[in-house]
């Protein structure tokens, strides 16, 4: 089943809003997928699209500085946060 680009944009907006509500805490992909009630692999694709647009940042290290092997955490970029903050 294929999802229209309009629906992909709506889901991406939900992701951005969720990250905004949790800012500055970085959130794991699985937590985002659970909150938005979507498949984790689909959410991961959308997250990488948002990363390419410089709207979010990927964090590949845990708080102790050790690289994750299979996980990523996500956070809004400072620019995106300021835009959301001014829009609210």
GUSE-937934 format. One record per residue: residue number from 1; x, y, z of N, C-alpha, C in turn. Coordinates in nm, 3 decimals. Layout:
! GUSE-937934
NUM|X|Y|Z|X|Y|Z|X|Y|Z
...
END
This chain:
! GUSE-937934
1|0.085|-0.117|0.000|0.000|0.000|0.000|0.090|0.124|0.000
2|0.054|0.220|-0.080|0.133|0.342|-0.094|0.062|0.457|-0.023
3|0.139|0.537|0.048|0.085|0.652|0.120|0.113|0.777|0.039
4|0.012|0.860|0.024|0.027|0.982|-0.055|0.127|1.078|0.009
5|0.182|1.164|-0.072|0.280|1.261|-0.021|0.216|1.357|0.079
6|0.088|1.386|0.059|0.017|1.474|0.152|0.009|1.410|0.291
7|-0.021|1.280|0.296|-0.029|1.211|0.425|0.109|1.196|0.488
8|0.212|1.177|0.405|0.349|1.170|0.456|0.387|1.303|0.523
9|0.345|1.414|0.461|0.373|1.546|0.518|0.302|1.564|0.652
10|0.177|1.518|0.660|0.102|1.529|0.786|0.169|1.448|0.897
11|0.215|1.328|0.864|0.282|1.244|0.963|0.415|1.307|1.003
12|0.485|1.366|0.907|0.611|1.436|0.938|0.585|1.554|1.032
13|0.476|1.623|1.012|0.439|1.733|1.102|0.412|1.681|1.243
14|0.348|1.565|1.253|0.324|1.504|1.383|0.456|1.470|1.452
15|0.551|1.419|1.376|0.683|1.387|1.431|0.750|1.514|1.484
16|0.748|1.619|1.403|0.810|1.744|1.444|0.744|1.801|1.570
17|0.612|1.795|1.576|0.542|1.845|1.694|0.576|1.763|1.818
18|0.584|1.630|1.802|0.619|1.543|1.914|0.759|1.575|1.965
19|0.854|1.592|1.873|0.990|1.627|1.913|0.995|1.765|1.979
20|0.912|1.856|1.931|0.904|1.989|1.992|0.853|1.979|2.136
21|0.752|1.896|2.157|0.694|1.883|2.291|0.791|1.819|2.390
22|0.888|1.744|2.342|0.986|1.676|2.428|1.121|1.748|2.432
23|1.134|1.858|2.358|1.262|1.929|2.349|1.307|1.974|2.486
24|1.430|1.963|2.526|1.551|1.925|2.454|1.589|1.778|2.470
25|1.498|1.696|2.517|1.527|1.554|2.537|1.527|1.480|2.403
26|1.637|1.413|2.368|1.639|1.334|2.244|1.553|1.208|2.261
27|1.482|1.170|2.156|1.386|1.060|2.161|1.429|0.949|2.065
28|1.416|0.824|2.109|1.448|0.710|2.024|1.342|0.692|1.915
29|1.384|0.634|1.804|1.294|0.607|1.691|1.173|0.525|1.736
30|1.196|0.424|1.817|1.087|0.337|1.862|0.983|0.413|1.944
31|1.028|0.508|2.024|0.935|0.588|2.104|0.850|0.678|2.015
32|0.911|0.734|1.913|0.838|0.819|1.818|0.733|0.736|1.745
33|0.773|0.618|1.698|0.680|0.530|1.626|0.564|0.488|1.716
34|0.592|0.458|1.842|0.486|0.418|1.934|0.390|0.534|1.959
35|0.443|0.653|1.979|0.360|0.770|2.008|0.269|0.806|1.891
36|0.321|0.793|1.770|0.244|0.830|1.651|0.164|0.711|1.597
37|0.186|0.594|1.653|0.115|0.471|1.615|0.138|0.436|1.468
38|0.264|0.433|1.431|0.304|0.396|1.295|0.417|0.295|1.303
39|0.442|0.229|1.191|0.548|0.131|1.180|0.684|0.197|1.199
40|0.773|0.130|1.271|0.903|0.188|1.303|0.988|0.214|1.177
41|0.985|0.123|1.082|1.063|0.142|0.959|1.011|0.260|0.876
42|0.881|0.277|0.872|0.822|0.391|0.801|0.862|0.522|0.869
43|0.856|0.524|1.000|0.895|0.644|1.075|1.043|0.674|1.053
44|1.125|0.569|1.047|1.268|0.590|1.025|1.294|0.657|0.889
45|1.220|0.617|0.787|1.233|0.679|0.655|1.197|0.828|0.662
46|1.088|0.858|0.730|1.046|0.997|0.744|1.148|1.078|0.823
47|1.205|1.017|0.927|1.305|1.086|1.006|1.429|1.121|0.923
48|1.471|1.028|0.837|1.586|1.056|0.752|1.553|1.164|0.649
49|1.429|1.168|0.602|1.388|1.276|0.511|1.393|1.411|0.583
50|1.346|1.414|0.707|1.350|1.538|0.785|1.494|1.579|0.816
51|1.580|1.479|0.835|1.721|1.508|0.860|1.786|1.572|0.737
52|1.751|1.523|0.619|1.804|1.580|0.495|1.762|1.725|0.478
53|1.644|1.759|0.529|1.594|1.897|0.521|1.648|1.984|0.635
54|1.733|1.927|0.719|1.795|1.995|0.834|1.693|2.042|0.937
55|1.583|1.969|0.949|1.482|2.003|1.049|1.507|1.932|1.182
56|1.573|1.817|1.176|1.604|1.741|1.297|1.750|1.696|1.292
57|1.799|1.654|1.407|1.935|1.604|1.418|1.933|1.462|1.471
58|2.022|1.379|1.418|2.034|1.241|1.465|2.147|1.233|1.566
59|2.121|1.165|1.676|2.223|1.146|1.779|2.256|0.997|1.782
60|2.382|0.965|1.751|2.425|0.826|1.742|2.504|0.779|1.864
61|2.514|0.864|1.968|2.589|0.828|2.087|2.501|0.836|2.210
62|2.531|0.751|2.308|2.457|0.758|2.433|2.514|0.870|2.519
63|2.454|0.902|2.634|2.502|1.013|2.717|2.648|0.997|2.764
64|2.699|0.874|2.765|2.837|0.851|2.806|2.935|0.864|2.690
65|2.885|0.889|2.568|2.970|0.907|2.452|3.000|0.781|2.374
66|2.934|0.671|2.407|2.954|0.545|2.337|2.857|0.538|2.219
67|2.908|0.499|2.102|2.823|0.489|1.983|2.720|0.379|1.997
68|2.597|0.409|1.952|2.494|0.307|1.943|2.522|0.222|1.820
69|2.498|0.092|1.830|2.519|0.005|1.716|2.398|0.005|1.622
70|2.279|0.001|1.679|2.158|-0.011|1.597|2.051|0.092|1.630
71|2.078|0.184|1.718|1.976|0.278|1.762|2.014|0.420|1.725
72|1.914|0.504|1.723|1.936|0.648|1.703|1.836|0.723|1.788
73|1.880|0.839|1.835|1.790|0.930|1.904|1.777|1.054|1.816
74|1.666|1.124|1.829|1.637|1.237|1.743|1.597|1.358|1.825
75|1.635|1.475|1.775|1.602|1.600|1.841|1.581|1.706|1.733
76|1.497|1.803|1.763|1.478|1.915|1.669|1.608|1.994|1.657
77|1.635|2.044|1.539|1.749|2.134|1.524|1.713|2.266|1.593
78|1.812|2.343|1.628|1.788|2.471|1.695|1.701|2.563|1.610
79|1.727|2.563|1.481|1.650|2.647|1.388|1.503|2.606|1.387
80|1.476|2.476|1.381|1.338|2.427|1.381|1.269|2.460|1.513
81|1.341|2.446|1.623|1.283|2.476|1.753|1.241|2.623|1.761
82|1.327|2.712|1.714|1.295|2.854|1.717|1.173|2.886|1.631
83|1.161|2.822|1.516|1.046|2.844|1.428|0.917|2.798|1.498
84|0.921|2.678|1.558|0.804|2.628|1.630|0.770|2.718|1.748
85|0.873|2.760|1.820|0.852|2.843|1.938|0.787|2.976|1.900
86|0.832|3.037|1.793|0.775|3.164|1.746|0.635|3.146|1.689
87|0.607|3.028|1.637|0.477|3.001|1.577|0.369|2.977|1.682
88|0.410|2.928|1.800|0.313|2.894|1.905|0.250|3.014|1.965
END
